[in-house]
Amino acid sequence: MATDQADRVEALTAIVGRGDVLVGAAISDDVTHDEALGLEPVTPWAVVRPHDTDQVSAIISWAGANGIPVTARGSGTGLSGACLPHPDGIVISFERMRSVVEMDLENHVAVVQPGLTLEELDDQTAPHGLIYPVFPGESSASLGGNVATNAGGMRAVRYGVTRSQVLGLTAVLGTGEVIRTGGKFVKATSGYDLTQLIIGSEGTLAVVTEVTLRLHPRPTSGATILVPFPDLEHVAASVPRIVGSGLNPTMLEYIDFVTMSAITANVGLDLGVPAEIAQAAMAYLVVVLENRSDGRVEEDTAELAELVTTLGALDVFVLPSAAGAALIDAREKAFWTAKAHNANEIIDVVVPRAEIPAYLDRCQQIAAEHGSLVVGCGHAGDGNVHLSIFQPDPEKCHLTLRQILVAGIEHGGAISGEHGIGRAKKEHLASVEDPTKLDLMRRIKSAFDPAGILNPGAIFD
């Protein structure tokens, strides 16, 4: 066995070079897990750090020939266990592949490697007055991970999710073959759209080694508006009116009063809401408006204030820039706040936005039935509901989670809006999804990955 392992290490070393094949004690605990709750860490047999697409191709070809599972990993910030490795497998870590390959200012396009983080890309687009708008709440997240999970975030109401911004990919199939999809153009009708098929496939179809991204003009002015409402029904009723007003908000978030109290207290943030308003507000709407000038933002803010007042808002607060930025940052870190308060499960169900009040009402009924606490916030503009379940009893927690997911389906939604299925939710996907669709997914995977080595066990067994 020792000789066999030594031979394997030498084979991988011949591909990536000495020092970029890690085994045993050299493997960091960080690669044994992502941020999903309730999953046990797994140490892989080896971690391999390639430098380019050719090396990734050679690694996967070798792994396929030897029947070794392959898990691709960026920053490990995912919430579904999608990059949990196999004990007898290898992790392809993209820490050596994190460059901006090209910044095409004429076409408003960036070509990037998968290990590049959102923060690093933002640093390079900002001097050119451009922005990559997808931001799922963690600036250390990698672009490869964003593509794998079709990451969304608070700006989705204006810009859409990752699949709206990806124009093309370079990816390695489970056979080791390299394909290039799309390009620096926004539309094509040339056979199946393989770019969109790979996005959101959680590393089960191909390993992405290069991404062509659409960039946008960076807004230069903005305002954060906090709107307290007496209940969530008023919040939900206001969302389609705001979306249909032409104001084109960059963010449109709801936050229940429990979560608002927790996230602001966690960072010591005082938003200046009078006590009588805070006591009456059971839900908040947070709206970010951005434009090219302060004057336009002021006009839009005045129009928004007038609109929400007619829709039952208790008041309207235009936050100072520092407080607005702090609130958005606190909202983006709501998961970490829930985790710090010992949440047992995190959910990201998506429903039609008009269904949010009825769905959340059903969630509270389910929570009461099992003695669980369920609180949260979400992207009101696109119906993505983020809930935290507090229930230390494993059986009751499982029942609460399962029934909340099923309720999402019954309200016309899906069990994951942006975190993905990974290993954390595959049991639930198998029980609620159409078996014909699942079988088709398996057949598609077989076409991309005939040996079944790419992230086996993610999405389905």
N, C-alpha and C positions, 0 to 999 in steps of 0.2 A: 504493500500500500504506500509506504514511504517513497519507494522508487517511482511508483505511478504518479504520486503527487509531484515529485521533483521533475519528472518528465513534462507534466502539464505546465508547471511554472516555467520551465525552459521554453516550451512551445509559445506561451504567451509573451515571455520576455523577448523572444525573437521578433515578435510583432511590434511591441510598444517600447522596448528598451528596458534595461535594468533600472530598477527604482520605481517603475510604474506598474508593477505587479505586486500587490500586497496580500499576504496570507498570515494566518495565525494572529499573534499579538500585534502585528502591524496594522490590523484592521481596526479602525476607529469605531467606537460604540455608535457614533452619529449615523453610520450607514446601515445600522440594524433596524431602523424604524423611520416612520415619518411622524406627523403630528396627530394621527388618528387616535382616538381614545379607545382603550380597552383591548388593543392588540399587543400580543407579546413580541418583543424584539427578536429578530432572527439574524444570526451571524452567517454571512455567506462563506463559501469555501475560499473565494478570492475576490479582490477588488482590482479592476484593471482600468488604467487611466490613458485612453487613447489621445492622440494629438490631431487626428484628421479623419476624414471620411474613409479613406483607404484602410486605415488601421481598424476602424469600427467594422468594416466589411470583412476584413481578415479574421477578426475576433469572432464574429458571428458565424462565419463559414467554419471555423475550427470548432466552435461550440456545437453547431449542428451535426458535424461529423462525429462528435463524441457524445452527443445526447445530453449536453449540459445546459441547464436553464440559464437564461440571460435576463437580468433586470436592469433597465436604464435608470439612472438617477441624476437629478440636477441638484437642487438645494434641499430636497426632502421636506418641503413645507406643506405637502399635501395633507388632506384630512380624511382619506379613505383607505389608507393602507395599500395604495396602488404600487408603491415602490418598495414594499416589503420583500426582501430577498429570499432565496431558497438556501437551505443549509448546504446543499450539494451544488449550488450554482455560483455564477459570477455576477458581480455588479459592474456595469460599465458606468464609471463616474466621469462626468463631463467637466471636471474642474480644470482640465488642461485645454478645454475647447470653450472659451468664453470671450471671444472677440467679436467686434463689429467688422465683418468682412468688407462691407461697402456701405457708404452713405450716399445714396443717389438723390441729390437735392432737386434735380430737374423733375424727376418722377415721383418725388416724395416717398421714397422707398428706402428701407434699411435691410441689408442682408446680414444675418447674425448667426452665431453658433449657439447651440442649445444650452451651454453652461452659463451664458451671459445672464446677469440678473436684471430685473426691471430697473433697479436703482442705477446700475451701470449704463444701461441704455438711455435712461433719462438724462444722465450727466452728459451724454454725447449728442443728444438731440436738442437739448435746451439752447446751446449757443447758436443754433441755426433757426431758432424760433419755431421748432417743430416738437411734436409730442407723439409718443406711442400711448394711446389712451386707455388701454386695458390695465386695470390695477385692482387685483383681487384682495388687497388689504395687507400684503406683505411684500415690501420692496426688495427683500432678499430672494424672492421666488425667481426661479430660472425661466427663461423663455421656452426651453424644451419641456419643462413641466407644465407650463401654461398651455402649450399645444397639446400635450398628452391628455389633459383634463378639460380642454376647452374652457379655460378659466374665464370668469366674468368679473364681478365686482360692481362697485357703486356707480361707475360711469356707463354701465351697459344701457341705461335708459336713453342715452344720447348717442353713444358710439357702437353699441352692440358688444358682443362677447368676442373671444379670441378668433373664432372662425370668420368673423366679419372683417378681421384685420390681416389675416394670413393670405398672401397671394400665391405663394409657392413653397415647396419643400424639397430638400434633398433627404432621402431616407434609405435605410438599409433593410431589406426584407429578411425574413427568417432563413432564407437560402444564402444570404451574403450578397445577393444582387443589389445594386444601387439603382434607384430610380430618382428622377427629377420631375416634379410636377409643377404646373402653373408657371408663373414668371412675373415680370414687371408690368402686368396688365391686369385690368379689373374684371374682364369677362372673357369667356371662351366657350365655344360649343364644339368640343373636340373629343367626344367619347365620355366615358365615366369620369366624374370629378374625384380623382384619387386624393387630391389635397384634402377635400372636406371629409373623405372617408377616414383618413388617418387621424385628423384632428379629433380629439376626444376618445381615441381608442386605447388610451392608457398604456401604451407601449406593448400592446398585444399583437399588433399587425406589423409594425415596423419601428425601427429606431431612427428618430429624426436627428440629422447631423447638421442641417442648415435650414434657416427659415427666412423667407422673404416677406417683410412686413410693410403694411401700409402706414404711412405717417400722416399727421394732420397739423394744420397751423395751430400753434400754441396760443390759447386765449391770454390776453394781457390784463384783463380786468375781471373781477368776480365779486360775488357776495354770497354769504351763507345766511339763510333765513330759517329761523326756528319758529315753528307754528304749533302751539299746543291745542289739542282738541279734547272734548269731553269723553270721547270713546273712539274705538278703532273704526266703527262704522262710518263716522264722519271723515276719518282719514281716508278710508277706501273710496268713499263717494267723491272726495276731492281729487283723487289721482287722475281719473280719466278726464276731468275738466281741465286740470293743469296740463296734461299731455296734449289735449286737444286745443289748447289756447294759442299754440304757436310760440310759447315762451322758450321751448326747447331746453329744459333744464339739463344740466350735466349730471346732477344727482337728485334722486327723489327717494328718500328713505323714511321708513316708519320705525319708531322705537317705542316699545311699551314703557310704562312708567317705572316698572321694576328694573328693567335693563338700563334705562336712562339714569336712574339713581346709582346703579352699580358702576357704570362706565365713567360717570363724572366723578364719583367719590374715589374711584381707583386712581385717578390722576389729579385729584384735588381741584377740579374745575368748577367754578361758579359762573353760571350763565346769566345771572342777574334776573332770573324769573321771579316775580313777586310771590310771596308765600301763598296768597289766595289763589293765584293762577296755578301754581304747582300742585296745590291740593286738589284742584278741580280737574287737572289734566290727567287723563288715563292713557293717553297716547300722544306722540309727537310726530310731526312731519318735519324732516330736515330737507331743505331745498337749496341746491347750489346753482346759481345762475352765473354764466360766464359769457363774455362778449369781447369785442375789440376795443371798447372805450368805456370809461367810467360813466359817461352820460347814458349810453345804451343800457348799462347794467342798472343804473338808477331808474330809468324808465320801466324796465322789465320788473324790477323789484316793486315799484309802486303798483303796477298792474297786477302782480301776484298778490300783493297785500289786499287789494280791493277784491280780488276774486275769492280768496280763502275766507275773508270776512263774511261774504255772502253765503259761504258754505258751512258756517258754524264754528269758525276758529275762535278760541277764547281770547287770543291776542296775536300779534305778529312781532317778532323780534329780529331785527337786522343785527347780527352779531358783529362786534369789532373783529377785524381780520385775524388777530391773534387768537381770540376765543373761538372763532369759526374754524380755524385750522386745527385748534386743539380738540374741538368736538368731532371733527371728521376723523382725526387721528384716533381718538378714543373709540369712535364707532368702528373703525377699521380693525381695532384690536379687541373687539367685543369677544371673540373666541378666547383670547388669552385671559380676559377678565373672567369668563365663565369657567375656564380651566382652573384658574387660581381659586375660584370658589367651589372647586370639586364637582363640577358638572360630570354626570355619568355618561351622557350621550350628546352629540351635536347633530342636528338635522338641517338639511338644506332643500326641503321639498319646494317645488315650484307649481303654482296653480294659476289659472287665469286671474288677472289682478282683481277683477270684480268679485271673485270667490274668496278673497282673503278674509273678510269678516266672518263669513259662514264657516270657513275652514278653521280659523283660529278659535271660534266658539266651540266647534267640535273637538279641537285639541284640548281645550280646557275641560270639557266633559270627560274625555278619556283620562286626563291627568287626575281628575277627582275620583274616577272609578278605581284607580290604582294607588291613590295616595301619593301621587307624584307632583312635583312642582315643575311647570313648563313655562318658560319665559323666553322673550327674544326680540328680534328686530328683523329687518329685511329690506330688500330692494322693492319698494312699493311700485315703482314704475314698470317692473317686469314680472311681478308676482312671485319673486324668489323669497321664500320665508325661511329665516334662520332661527331655529329653536334650540334651547338648551334644556335637557331633561335632568332633573335632580331626583334620583331615586336609588339609594344604595343597595336595595334588595335586587339581586341580578334577575330573578324571574319576573318581578313586577316591572323592572326597567325594560326588559325585553318585550313584555306585553305592551307597555306604553309606547315604546318605539315602533313596534310592528303595527299597532292600530293607528298611530299617527301617520305612518307611511301609507297604509291602506286608505285612510281617509283622504289623503292627498290625491290618490288615484281616483277615488269616488267623486272628488270635486273637479275632475277633468285635468289633473296635473300629472307630474312624474316624481319619482322618489328622490331624484337628485337634480338640482338646477345648475350646479357648477362644481361641486366637490368631486363628483365622479362616484363610481361603484366600488372599484378596487376590490379589496377583500372584506372590507367592513360591511358592505351592503349587498354582496352577491347572493346571500341566502334569501334576502327580501326580494331582490330582482327576480330570482328564479320562481318565487311563489306568486308574484303579481303580474309578470310579463307574459305576453302571448307566447306559448311554446313554439309556434311556427316562426316567430321573429327570432327567438333565441337559437333555434336550429339554423336559421339563415345566417346569424352572426357566427356560429361555429363553422359553417361552410366557408364563409368569407375568410375567417382566420386561417382555415386550412389552405386556402389559395395563397395567402400572403406568407404563411409560416407552416409549411407542410410537416415539419418535424415537431411542431408544438413547443419550441424552446423559448419563445418570446413571452416573458412574464406570465407563465402558466399559473392558473389559479386566480388571476385578476378578472373581474367582471363575471366569469362563470368558471366552473370546474371543467 
